[in-house]
Amino acid sequence: MGRVILRCLLDAFYIILFFAVMSAVAFGAHWIVGRCEDWQVDSFVCAVLRSVSYALVLLDAVGVVTATGLLTYRFIRAIVRVED
């Protein structure tokens, strides 16, 4: 039972680490978009960067919800198998 819980926690840690890095990249892209006007970057480039920033945030949010559901499912399934 302890091994199952440890494996699920380790999977959760790796997934959290992945999404933390993805969130940092999205925040960096959003920060750059905020500085486009100060740096006098072309408006088309700013629009592309803004789109990329929003896409990263959307993918991050969908990924977090999906990963949470899958980890919960795997954890419950692993506990049910151990009890059998």
N, CA, C and O atoms as a CHARMM CRD file, in Angstrom:
* protein
*
  336
    1    1 MET  N      0.82600  -1.19800   0.00000 PROA 1      0.00000
    2    1 MET  CA     0.00000   0.00000   0.00000 PROA 1      0.00000
    3    1 MET  C      0.86500   1.25500   0.00000 PROA 1      0.00000
    4    1 MET  O      0.58600   2.21800  -0.71500 PROA 1      0.00000
    5    2 GLY  N      1.93400   1.22900   0.82300 PROA 2      0.00000
    6    2 GLY  CA     2.82600   2.38100   0.87500 PROA 2      0.00000
    7    2 GLY  C      3.53500   2.62700  -0.43300 PROA 2      0.00000
    8    2 GLY  O      3.77200   3.77300  -0.81500 PROA 2      0.00000
    9    3 ARG  N      3.87500   1.55000  -1.12300 PROA 3      0.00000
   10    3 ARG  CA     4.54200   1.67200  -2.41300 PROA 3      0.00000
   11    3 ARG  C      3.62600   2.30800  -3.45200 PROA 3      0.00000
   12    3 ARG  O      4.07500   3.09600  -4.28400 PROA 3      0.00000
   13    4 VAL  N      2.34100   1.96200  -3.40300 PROA 4      0.00000
   14    4 VAL  CA     1.36300   2.53600  -4.33600 PROA 4      0.00000
   15    4 VAL  C      1.21700   4.02600  -4.08100 PROA 4      0.00000
   16    4 VAL  O      1.21000   4.82200  -5.02000 PROA 4      0.00000
   17    5 ILE  N      1.10000   4.40800  -2.81000 PROA 5      0.00000
   18    5 ILE  CA     0.95800   5.82200  -2.47300 PROA 5      0.00000
   19    5 ILE  C      2.21000   6.59600  -2.86700 PROA 5      0.00000
   20    5 ILE  O      2.11500   7.70400  -3.39500 PROA 5      0.00000
   21    6 LEU  N      3.37300   6.02300  -2.61500 PROA 6      0.00000
   22    6 LEU  CA     4.62400   6.69100  -2.98600 PROA 6      0.00000
   23    6 LEU  C      4.72700   6.87900  -4.49300 PROA 6      0.00000
   24    6 LEU  O      5.15500   7.93600  -4.95600 PROA 6      0.00000
   25    7 ARG  N      4.34000   5.87300  -5.25800 PROA 7      0.00000
   26    7 ARG  CA     4.39300   5.98000  -6.71900 PROA 7      0.00000
   27    7 ARG  C      3.43700   7.05600  -7.22600 PROA 7      0.00000
   28    7 ARG  O      3.78300   7.81400  -8.13300 PROA 7      0.00000
   29    8 CYS  N      2.24000   7.12800  -6.64800 PROA 8      0.00000
   30    8 CYS  CA     1.27500   8.16000  -7.05500 PROA 8      0.00000
   31    8 CYS  C      1.77700   9.54900  -6.68700 PROA 8      0.00000
   32    8 CYS  O      1.62700  10.48900  -7.46700 PROA 8      0.00000
   33    9 LEU  N      2.36900   9.68700  -5.50900 PROA 9      0.00000
   34    9 LEU  CA     2.91500  10.98400  -5.11100 PROA 9      0.00000
   35    9 LEU  C      4.07900  11.40000  -6.00500 PROA 9      0.00000
   36    9 LEU  O      4.22200  12.57800  -6.33400 PROA 9      0.00000
   37   10 LEU  N      4.90200  10.44200  -6.39600 PROA 10     0.00000
   38   10 LEU  CA     6.02000  10.75400  -7.29500 PROA 10     0.00000
   39   10 LEU  C      5.51600  11.17500  -8.67100 PROA 10     0.00000
   40   10 LEU  O      6.04500  12.11200  -9.27000 PROA 10     0.00000
   41   11 ASP  N      4.49400  10.48300  -9.17300 PROA 11     0.00000
   42   11 ASP  CA     3.88000  10.90000 -10.44500 PROA 11     0.00000
   43   11 ASP  C      3.30900  12.30600 -10.33400 PROA 11     0.00000
   44   11 ASP  O      3.47200  13.11900 -11.24400 PROA 11     0.00000
   45   12 ALA  N      2.64600  12.58900  -9.23300 PROA 12     0.00000
   46   12 ALA  CA     2.07700  13.92100  -9.02700 PROA 12     0.00000
   47   12 ALA  C      3.17300  14.98100  -8.98100 PROA 12     0.00000
   48   12 ALA  O      3.00300  16.07000  -9.52800 PROA 12     0.00000
   49   13 PHE  N      4.29500  14.67000  -8.33300 PROA 13     0.00000
   50   13 PHE  CA     5.40500  15.62000  -8.26000 PROA 13     0.00000
   51   13 PHE  C      5.95700  15.93000  -9.64300 PROA 13     0.00000
   52   13 PHE  O      6.21600  17.09400  -9.94900 PROA 13     0.00000
   53   14 TYR  N      6.14600  14.91200 -10.49000 PROA 14     0.00000
   54   14 TYR  CA     6.66800  15.14600 -11.83400 PROA 14     0.00000
   55   14 TYR  C      5.70500  15.97100 -12.67400 PROA 14     0.00000
   56   14 TYR  O      6.12500  16.84800 -13.42900 PROA 14     0.00000
   57   15 ILE  N      4.41700  15.69000 -12.54200 PROA 15     0.00000
   58   15 ILE  CA     3.42800  16.44500 -13.30900 PROA 15     0.00000
   59   15 ILE  C      3.37500  17.89100 -12.82700 PROA 15     0.00000
   60   15 ILE  O      3.28400  18.81200 -13.63900 PROA 15     0.00000
   61   16 ILE  N      3.43100  18.09700 -11.51200 PROA 16     0.00000
   62   16 ILE  CA     3.44200  19.45400 -10.96700 PROA 16     0.00000
   63   16 ILE  C      4.67800  20.20900 -11.44200 PROA 16     0.00000
   64   16 ILE  O      4.59300  21.39000 -11.77800 PROA 16     0.00000
   65   17 LEU  N      5.81600  19.53800 -11.47000 PROA 17     0.00000
   66   17 LEU  CA     7.04600  20.17500 -11.94400 PROA 17     0.00000
   67   17 LEU  C      6.92400  20.58900 -13.40800 PROA 17     0.00000
   68   17 LEU  O      7.34300  21.68500 -13.78000 PROA 17     0.00000
   69   18 PHE  N      6.35800  19.72400 -14.23300 PROA 18     0.00000
   70   18 PHE  CA     6.17200  20.04500 -15.64600 PROA 18     0.00000
   71   18 PHE  C      5.28700  21.27300 -15.81900 PROA 18     0.00000
   72   18 PHE  O      5.62300  22.17900 -16.58200 PROA 18     0.00000
   73   19 PHE  N      4.15800  21.30600 -15.11500 PROA 19     0.00000
   74   19 PHE  CA     3.23900  22.43300 -15.27500 PROA 19     0.00000
   75   19 PHE  C      3.78100  23.70900 -14.63200 PROA 19     0.00000
   76   19 PHE  O      3.42700  24.80700 -15.05900 PROA 19     0.00000
   77   20 ALA  N      4.62400  23.58500 -13.62500 PROA 20     0.00000
   78   20 ALA  CA     5.26000  24.77800 -13.05800 PROA 20     0.00000
   79   20 ALA  C      6.19600  25.41100 -14.07800 PROA 20     0.00000
   80   20 ALA  O      6.23000  26.63300 -14.21800 PROA 20     0.00000
   81   21 VAL  N      6.95000  24.59200 -14.78300 PROA 21     0.00000
   82   21 VAL  CA     7.83800  25.11600 -15.82300 PROA 21     0.00000
   83   21 VAL  C      7.01700  25.72200 -16.95900 PROA 21     0.00000
   84   21 VAL  O      7.36400  26.77900 -17.48600 PROA 21     0.00000
   85   22 MET  N      5.93400  25.05500 -17.33300 PROA 22     0.00000
   86   22 MET  CA     5.08000  25.57900 -18.39800 PROA 22     0.00000
   87   22 MET  C      4.45600  26.91000 -17.98800 PROA 22     0.00000
   88   22 MET  O      4.33600  27.81400 -18.81400 PROA 22     0.00000
   89   23 SER  N      4.06000  27.04000 -16.73500 PROA 23     0.00000
   90   23 SER  CA     3.50900  28.29800 -16.24100 PROA 23     0.00000
   91   23 SER  C      4.55600  29.40200 -16.25100 PROA 23     0.00000
   92   23 SER  O      4.24900  30.55400 -16.55800 PROA 23     0.00000
   93   24 ALA  N      5.78700  29.05000 -15.91600 PROA 24     0.00000
   94   24 ALA  CA     6.86500  30.04700 -15.94200 PROA 24     0.00000
   95   24 ALA  C      7.11200  30.54400 -17.36200 PROA 24     0.00000
   96   24 ALA  O      7.34700  31.73400 -17.57000 PROA 24     0.00000
   97   25 VAL  N      7.06000  29.65000 -18.33200 PROA 25     0.00000
   98   25 VAL  CA     7.24000  30.05400 -19.73300 PROA 25     0.00000
   99   25 VAL  C      6.08200  30.95100 -20.17100 PROA 25     0.00000
  100   25 VAL  O      6.29800  31.95100 -20.85600 PROA 25     0.00000
  101   26 ALA  N      4.85600  30.60000 -19.77800 PROA 26     0.00000
  102   26 ALA  CA     3.70000  31.43300 -20.12200 PROA 26     0.00000
  103   26 ALA  C      3.81600  32.80300 -19.46600 PROA 26     0.00000
  104   26 ALA  O      3.49400  33.81600 -20.08800 PROA 26     0.00000
  105   27 PHE  N      4.27100  32.84500 -18.21900 PROA 27     0.00000
  106   27 PHE  CA     4.45000  34.12500 -17.54900 PROA 27     0.00000
  107   27 PHE  C      5.53100  34.95400 -18.24700 PROA 27     0.00000
  108   27 PHE  O      5.37800  36.16500 -18.40200 PROA 27     0.00000
  109   28 GLY  N      6.61300  34.31100 -18.66600 PROA 28     0.00000
  110   28 GLY  CA     7.66300  35.02600 -19.39800 PROA 28     0.00000
  111   28 GLY  C      7.15300  35.60000 -20.70400 PROA 28     0.00000
  112   28 GLY  O      7.46900  36.73700 -21.05200 PROA 28     0.00000
  113   29 ALA  N      6.36700  34.82100 -21.42600 PROA 29     0.00000
  114   29 ALA  CA     5.79300  35.32500 -22.67900 PROA 29     0.00000
  115   29 ALA  C      4.84500  36.48600 -22.40800 PROA 29     0.00000
  116   29 ALA  O      4.82900  37.46500 -23.15500 PROA 29     0.00000
  117   30 HSD  N      4.06200  36.38200 -21.35000 PROA 30     0.00000
  118   30 HSD  CA     3.14600  37.46800 -21.00500 PROA 30     0.00000
  119   30 HSD  C      3.91400  38.72400 -20.58000 PROA 30     0.00000
  120   30 HSD  O      3.50100  39.83900 -20.90000 PROA 30     0.00000
  121   31 TRP  N      5.00900  38.55200 -19.87400 PROA 31     0.00000
  122   31 TRP  CA     5.84000  39.68800 -19.46300 PROA 31     0.00000
  123   31 TRP  C      6.44300  40.38900 -20.68400 PROA 31     0.00000
  124   31 TRP  O      6.49400  41.61700 -20.74200 PROA 31     0.00000
  125   32 ILE  N      6.89400  39.59900 -21.65100 PROA 32     0.00000
  126   32 ILE  CA     7.45700  40.17100 -22.87500 PROA 32     0.00000
  127   32 ILE  C      6.38300  40.94600 -23.63900 PROA 32     0.00000
  128   32 ILE  O      6.65400  42.01900 -24.17700 PROA 32     0.00000
  129   33 VAL  N      5.16400  40.40100 -23.68500 PROA 33     0.00000
  130   33 VAL  CA     4.06100  41.09400 -24.36000 PROA 33     0.00000
  131   33 VAL  C      3.79800  42.43600 -23.69100 PROA 33     0.00000
  132   33 VAL  O      3.52600  43.42900 -24.36600 PROA 33     0.00000
  133   34 GLY  N      3.87900  42.46600 -22.36200 PROA 34     0.00000
  134   34 GLY  CA     3.68000  43.72300 -21.64400 PROA 34     0.00000
  135   34 GLY  C      4.75100  44.74700 -21.92800 PROA 34     0.00000
  136   34 GLY  O      4.50000  45.94600 -21.80500 PROA 34     0.00000
  137   35 ARG  N      5.92700  44.31400 -22.30100 PROA 35     0.00000
  138   35 ARG  CA     7.04200  45.21600 -22.57600 PROA 35     0.00000
  139   35 ARG  C      7.18000  45.57800 -24.06500 PROA 35     0.00000
  140   35 ARG  O      8.06700  46.34800 -24.43400 PROA 35     0.00000
  141   36 CYS  N      6.31400  45.03000 -24.90800 PROA 36     0.00000
  142   36 CYS  CA     6.41200  45.28900 -26.34900 PROA 36     0.00000
  143   36 CYS  C      6.32400  46.77600 -26.67400 PROA 36     0.00000
  144   36 CYS  O      7.06800  47.27800 -27.51600 PROA 36     0.00000
  145   37 GLU  N      5.42300  47.46900 -26.01300 PROA 37     0.00000
  146   37 GLU  CA     5.26100  48.89300 -26.30400 PROA 37     0.00000
  147   37 GLU  C      6.48100  49.68500 -25.85700 PROA 37     0.00000
  148   37 GLU  O      6.89600  50.62700 -26.53200 PROA 37     0.00000
  149   38 ASP  N      7.05600  49.30300 -24.71900 PROA 38     0.00000
  150   38 ASP  CA     8.24600  50.00100 -24.23900 PROA 38     0.00000
  151   38 ASP  C      9.44100  49.78100 -25.16600 PROA 38     0.00000
  152   38 ASP  O     10.26200  50.67600 -25.36500 PROA 38     0.00000
  153   39 TRP  N      9.52200  48.58700 -25.72300 PROA 39     0.00000
  154   39 TRP  CA    10.67100  48.24400 -26.58900 PROA 39     0.00000
  155   39 TRP  C     10.42000  48.60600 -28.05100 PROA 39     0.00000
  156   39 TRP  O     11.29100  48.38800 -28.89300 PROA 39     0.00000
  157   40 GLN  N      9.25400  49.15000 -28.36600 PROA 40     0.00000
  158   40 GLN  CA     8.87000  49.56500 -29.71200 PROA 40     0.00000
  159   40 GLN  C      8.96000  48.41700 -30.71500 PROA 40     0.00000
  160   40 GLN  O      9.54000  48.54400 -31.79400 PROA 40     0.00000
  161   41 VAL  N      8.37200  47.30700 -30.32200 PROA 41     0.00000
  162   41 VAL  CA     8.32600  46.12200 -31.18700 PROA 41     0.00000
  163   41 VAL  C      7.13000  46.26700 -32.12500 PROA 41     0.00000
  164   41 VAL  O      6.12100  46.87900 -31.77400 PROA 41     0.00000
  165   42 ASP  N      7.25700  45.69700 -33.31800 PROA 42     0.00000
  166   42 ASP  CA     6.19600  45.74700 -34.31900 PROA 42     0.00000
  167   42 ASP  C      4.89400  45.18500 -33.74300 PROA 42     0.00000
  168   42 ASP  O      4.92300  44.23200 -32.96400 PROA 42     0.00000
  169   43 SER  N      3.77000  45.76100 -34.11500 PROA 43     0.00000
  170   43 SER  CA     2.47300  45.35600 -33.55900 PROA 43     0.00000
  171   43 SER  C      2.10300  43.92000 -33.94900 PROA 43     0.00000
  172   43 SER  O      1.44700  43.21700 -33.18100 PROA 43     0.00000
  173   44 PHE  N      2.52500  43.48900 -35.14400 PROA 44     0.00000
  174   44 PHE  CA     2.24000  42.11300 -35.56800 PROA 44     0.00000
  175   44 PHE  C      2.96900  41.11400 -34.67600 PROA 44     0.00000
  176   44 PHE  O      2.39700  40.09900 -34.27900 PROA 44     0.00000
  177   45 VAL  N      4.22600  41.40200 -34.36200 PROA 45     0.00000
  178   45 VAL  CA     5.00900  40.53200 -33.48500 PROA 45     0.00000
  179   45 VAL  C      4.38200  40.49800 -32.09300 PROA 45     0.00000
  180   45 VAL  O      4.31900  39.44100 -31.46500 PROA 45     0.00000
  181   46 CYS  N      3.92200  41.64200 -31.61300 PROA 46     0.00000
  182   46 CYS  CA     3.25300  41.69200 -30.30800 PROA 46     0.00000
  183   46 CYS  C      1.97300  40.86200 -30.31900 PROA 46     0.00000
  184   46 CYS  O      1.67200  40.17700 -29.34200 PROA 46     0.00000
  185   47 ALA  N      1.21800  40.91800 -31.41500 PROA 47     0.00000
  186   47 ALA  CA    -0.01500  40.13900 -31.51300 PROA 47     0.00000
  187   47 ALA  C      0.28000  38.64300 -31.51500 PROA 47     0.00000
  188   47 ALA  O     -0.44400  37.86600 -30.89300 PROA 47     0.00000
  189   48 VAL  N      1.33000  38.23900 -32.20400 PROA 48     0.00000
  190   48 VAL  CA     1.72300  36.82500 -32.22100 PROA 48     0.00000
  191   48 VAL  C      2.16200  36.38200 -30.83500 PROA 48     0.00000
  192   48 VAL  O      1.77200  35.30900 -30.37700 PROA 48     0.00000
  193   49 LEU  N      2.96200  37.18900 -30.16800 PROA 49     0.00000
  194   49 LEU  CA     3.40800  36.85300 -28.81800 PROA 49     0.00000
  195   49 LEU  C      2.23200  36.78800 -27.84200 PROA 49     0.00000
  196   49 LEU  O      2.20400  35.93300 -26.95700 PROA 49     0.00000
  197   50 ARG  N      1.27500  37.68000 -28.00000 PROA 50     0.00000
  198   50 ARG  CA     0.09300  37.65900 -27.13900 PROA 50     0.00000
  199   50 ARG  C     -0.70700  36.37500 -27.37100 PROA 50     0.00000
  200   50 ARG  O     -1.19000  35.76400 -26.41800 PROA 50     0.00000
  201   51 SER  N     -0.84600  35.97300 -28.61800 PROA 51     0.00000
  202   51 SER  CA    -1.55800  34.73300 -28.93700 PROA 51     0.00000
  203   51 SER  C     -0.84800  33.52300 -28.33500 PROA 51     0.00000
  204   51 SER  O     -1.48600  32.63000 -27.77600 PROA 51     0.00000
  205   52 VAL  N      0.47400  33.50500 -28.45500 PROA 52     0.00000
  206   52 VAL  CA     1.25600  32.40800 -27.87900 PROA 52     0.00000
  207   52 VAL  C      1.09800  32.38800 -26.36600 PROA 52     0.00000
  208   52 VAL  O      0.94700  31.32300 -25.76800 PROA 52     0.00000
  209   53 SER  N      1.13100  33.55200 -25.75300 PROA 53     0.00000
  210   53 SER  CA     0.97500  33.64200 -24.30200 PROA 53     0.00000
  211   53 SER  C     -0.37900  33.09800 -23.86800 PROA 53     0.00000
  212   53 SER  O     -0.45100  32.32600 -22.91100 PROA 53     0.00000
  213   54 TYR  N     -1.44700  33.48200 -24.54500 PROA 54     0.00000
  214   54 TYR  CA    -2.78000  32.99800 -24.19500 PROA 54     0.00000
  215   54 TYR  C     -2.90800  31.49600 -24.44700 PROA 54     0.00000
  216   54 TYR  O     -3.53500  30.78500 -23.66100 PROA 54     0.00000
  217   55 ALA  N     -2.32100  31.01700 -25.53300 PROA 55     0.00000
  218   55 ALA  CA    -2.37500  29.58200 -25.82500 PROA 55     0.00000
  219   55 ALA  C     -1.65300  28.77200 -24.74900 PROA 55     0.00000
  220   55 ALA  O     -2.13200  27.71600 -24.33700 PROA 55     0.00000
  221   56 LEU  N     -0.50800  29.26600 -24.29800 PROA 56     0.00000
  222   56 LEU  CA     0.22600  28.56300 -23.23900 PROA 56     0.00000
  223   56 LEU  C     -0.57400  28.52100 -21.93700 PROA 56     0.00000
  224   56 LEU  O     -0.60200  27.49700 -21.25300 PROA 56     0.00000
  225   57 VAL  N     -1.21300  29.62000 -21.60400 PROA 57     0.00000
  226   57 VAL  CA    -2.02500  29.65300 -20.38000 PROA 57     0.00000
  227   57 VAL  C     -3.21300  28.70300 -20.50900 PROA 57     0.00000
  228   57 VAL  O     -3.54700  27.99500 -19.55900 PROA 57     0.00000
  229   58 LEU  N     -3.84700  28.68500 -21.67000 PROA 58     0.00000
  230   58 LEU  CA    -4.98000  27.79000 -21.88700 PROA 58     0.00000
  231   58 LEU  C     -4.54700  26.32900 -21.81000 PROA 58     0.00000
  232   58 LEU  O     -5.20600  25.51900 -21.15800 PROA 58     0.00000
  233   59 LEU  N     -3.45100  25.99400 -22.46900 PROA 59     0.00000
  234   59 LEU  CA    -2.94500  24.61700 -22.41800 PROA 59     0.00000
  235   59 LEU  C     -2.55100  24.22200 -21.00300 PROA 59     0.00000
  236   59 LEU  O     -2.76500  23.08300 -20.58700 PROA 59     0.00000
  237   60 ASP  N     -1.97900  25.15400 -20.27300 PROA 60     0.00000
  238   60 ASP  CA    -1.58700  24.88100 -18.89800 PROA 60     0.00000
  239   60 ASP  C     -2.81800  24.59800 -18.04100 PROA 60     0.00000
  240   60 ASP  O     -2.82100  23.65600 -17.24800 PROA 60     0.00000
  241   61 ALA  N     -3.84600  25.39700 -18.19500 PROA 61     0.00000
  242   61 ALA  CA    -5.06200  25.20900 -17.39900 PROA 61     0.00000
  243   61 ALA  C     -5.74100  23.87800 -17.73500 PROA 61     0.00000
  244   61 ALA  O     -6.14500  23.14100 -16.83500 PROA 61     0.00000
  245   62 VAL  N     -5.86500  23.57600 -19.00800 PROA 62     0.00000
  246   62 VAL  CA    -6.48000  22.31300 -19.42000 PROA 62     0.00000
  247   62 VAL  C     -5.63100  21.13600 -18.94000 PROA 62     0.00000
  248   62 VAL  O     -6.16600  20.12200 -18.49100 PROA 62     0.00000
  249   63 GLY  N     -4.33000  21.27100 -19.03400 PROA 63     0.00000
  250   63 GLY  CA    -3.44200  20.20100 -18.59100 PROA 63     0.00000
  251   63 GLY  C     -3.52100  19.95400 -17.10200 PROA 63     0.00000
  252   63 GLY  O     -3.49700  18.80400 -16.66500 PROA 63     0.00000
  253   64 VAL  N     -3.61300  21.00500 -16.32000 PROA 64     0.00000
  254   64 VAL  CA    -3.71000  20.84500 -14.86300 PROA 64     0.00000
  255   64 VAL  C     -5.00100  20.11900 -14.48900 PROA 64     0.00000
  256   64 VAL  O     -4.98300  19.20800 -13.66200 PROA 64     0.00000
  257   65 VAL  N     -6.10900  20.51500 -15.08900 PROA 65     0.00000
  258   65 VAL  CA    -7.38600  19.87100 -14.78700 PROA 65     0.00000
  259   65 VAL  C     -7.35700  18.40800 -15.21800 PROA 65     0.00000
  260   65 VAL  O     -7.79500  17.53500 -14.46900 PROA 65     0.00000
  261   66 THR  N     -6.85200  18.13400 -16.40000 PROA 66     0.00000
  262   66 THR  CA    -6.77600  16.76700 -16.90000 PROA 66     0.00000
  263   66 THR  C     -5.85000  15.91500 -16.05100 PROA 66     0.00000
  264   66 THR  O     -6.19400  14.78800 -15.69600 PROA 66     0.00000
  265   67 ALA  N     -4.68600  16.43700 -15.72500 PROA 67     0.00000
  266   67 ALA  CA    -3.72800  15.68000 -14.91900 PROA 67     0.00000
  267   67 ALA  C     -4.27700  15.40100 -13.52400 PROA 67     0.00000
  268   67 ALA  O     -4.06400  14.31600 -12.98200 PROA 67     0.00000
  269   68 THR  N     -4.97200  16.35200 -12.94500 PROA 68     0.00000
  270   68 THR  CA    -5.56600  16.13500 -11.62800 PROA 68     0.00000
  271   68 THR  C     -6.59700  15.01200 -11.68200 PROA 68     0.00000
  272   68 THR  O     -6.62400  14.14900 -10.80400 PROA 68     0.00000
  273   69 GLY  N     -7.42900  15.02000 -12.69000 PROA 69     0.00000
  274   69 GLY  CA    -8.41700  13.95200 -12.85100 PROA 69     0.00000
  275   69 GLY  C     -7.78100  12.59400 -13.05900 PROA 69     0.00000
  276   69 GLY  O     -8.20000  11.60600 -12.45500 PROA 69     0.00000
  277   70 LEU  N     -6.77100  12.54100 -13.91000 PROA 70     0.00000
  278   70 LEU  CA    -6.10100  11.26100 -14.17700 PROA 70     0.00000
  279   70 LEU  C     -5.36200  10.73500 -12.95600 PROA 70     0.00000
  280   70 LEU  O     -5.39600   9.53700 -12.67700 PROA 70     0.00000
  281   71 LEU  N     -4.69200  11.62500 -12.22800 PROA 71     0.00000
  282   71 LEU  CA    -3.99000  11.18300 -11.01900 PROA 71     0.00000
  283   71 LEU  C     -4.97200  10.68500  -9.96400 PROA 71     0.00000
  284   71 LEU  O     -4.70300   9.69000  -9.29100 PROA 71     0.00000
  285   72 THR  N     -6.09700  11.35900  -9.81300 PROA 72     0.00000
  286   72 THR  CA    -7.11000  10.90500  -8.86300 PROA 72     0.00000
  287   72 THR  C     -7.65400   9.54200  -9.26000 PROA 72     0.00000
  288   72 THR  O     -7.81700   8.66400  -8.41200 PROA 72     0.00000
  289   73 TYR  N     -7.93300   9.36300 -10.53600 PROA 73     0.00000
  290   73 TYR  CA    -8.41900   8.08200 -11.03600 PROA 73     0.00000
  291   73 TYR  C     -7.39600   6.97600 -10.79200 PROA 73     0.00000
  292   73 TYR  O     -7.74600   5.89800 -10.31200 PROA 73     0.00000
  293   74 ARG  N     -6.12600   7.24300 -11.12300 PROA 74     0.00000
  294   74 ARG  CA    -5.08400   6.22900 -10.92900 PROA 74     0.00000
  295   74 ARG  C     -4.90300   5.88900  -9.46000 PROA 74     0.00000
  296   74 ARG  O     -4.69900   4.72700  -9.11100 PROA 74     0.00000
  297   75 PHE  N     -4.97700   6.89700  -8.59800 PROA 75     0.00000
  298   75 PHE  CA    -4.80800   6.66700  -7.17100 PROA 75     0.00000
  299   75 PHE  C     -5.93900   5.79300  -6.62000 PROA 75     0.00000
  300   75 PHE  O     -5.68400   4.84400  -5.87900 PROA 75     0.00000
  301   76 ILE  N     -7.17500   6.10800  -6.97800 PROA 76     0.00000
  302   76 ILE  CA    -8.31500   5.31500  -6.50700 PROA 76     0.00000
  303   76 ILE  C     -8.24100   3.90300  -7.06800 PROA 76     0.00000
  304   76 ILE  O     -8.50300   2.93600  -6.35200 PROA 76     0.00000
  305   77 ARG  N     -7.89200   3.78000  -8.32300 PROA 77     0.00000
  306   77 ARG  CA    -7.78300   2.46300  -8.95300 PROA 77     0.00000
  307   77 ARG  C     -6.68600   1.62800  -8.30000 PROA 77     0.00000
  308   77 ARG  O     -6.86100   0.42700  -8.08900 PROA 77     0.00000
  309   78 ALA  N     -5.55200   2.25900  -7.97900 PROA 78     0.00000
  310   78 ALA  CA    -4.45300   1.54100  -7.33300 PROA 78     0.00000
  311   78 ALA  C     -4.84600   1.08200  -5.93500 PROA 78     0.00000
  312   78 ALA  O     -4.48000  -0.02000  -5.52600 PROA 78     0.00000
  313   79 ILE  N     -5.57800   1.89600  -5.20300 PROA 79     0.00000
  314   79 ILE  CA    -6.01200   1.50900  -3.84900 PROA 79     0.00000
  315   79 ILE  C     -7.00600   0.35500  -3.91300 PROA 79     0.00000
  316   79 ILE  O     -6.94800  -0.56800  -3.10000 PROA 79     0.00000
  317   80 VAL  N     -7.91600   0.40900  -4.88300 PROA 80     0.00000
  318   80 VAL  CA    -8.88300  -0.67500  -5.02900 PROA 80     0.00000
  319   80 VAL  C     -8.17000  -1.97800  -5.38300 PROA 80     0.00000
  320   80 VAL  O     -8.55100  -3.03600  -4.88200 PROA 80     0.00000
  321   81 ARG  N     -7.15700  -1.92900  -6.22400 PROA 81     0.00000
  322   81 ARG  CA    -6.42000  -3.14400  -6.59300 PROA 81     0.00000
  323   81 ARG  C     -5.66000  -3.72200  -5.41300 PROA 81     0.00000
  324   81 ARG  O     -5.58700  -4.94200  -5.25900 PROA 81     0.00000
  325   82 VAL  N     -5.09100  -2.85400  -4.57300 PROA 82     0.00000
  326   82 VAL  CA    -4.32700  -3.33100  -3.41600 PROA 82     0.00000
  327   82 VAL  C     -5.24100  -4.02700  -2.41500 PROA 82     0.00000
  328   82 VAL  O     -4.85600  -5.02600  -1.80700 PROA 82     0.00000
  329   83 GLU  N     -6.45500  -3.49700  -2.24400 PROA 83     0.00000
  330   83 GLU  CA    -7.39200  -4.08300  -1.27900 PROA 83     0.00000
  331   83 GLU  C     -7.95400  -5.42100  -1.73800 PROA 83     0.00000
  332   83 GLU  O     -8.43600  -6.19300  -0.90800 PROA 83     0.00000
  333   84 ASP  N     -7.90900  -5.71900  -3.03100 PROA 84     0.00000
  334   84 ASP  CA    -8.44700  -7.00800  -3.54100 PROA 84     0.00000
  335   84 ASP  C     -7.58700  -8.16600  -3.16700 PROA 84     0.00000
  336   84 ASP  O     -7.90000  -9.30500  -3.51600 PROA 84     0.00000
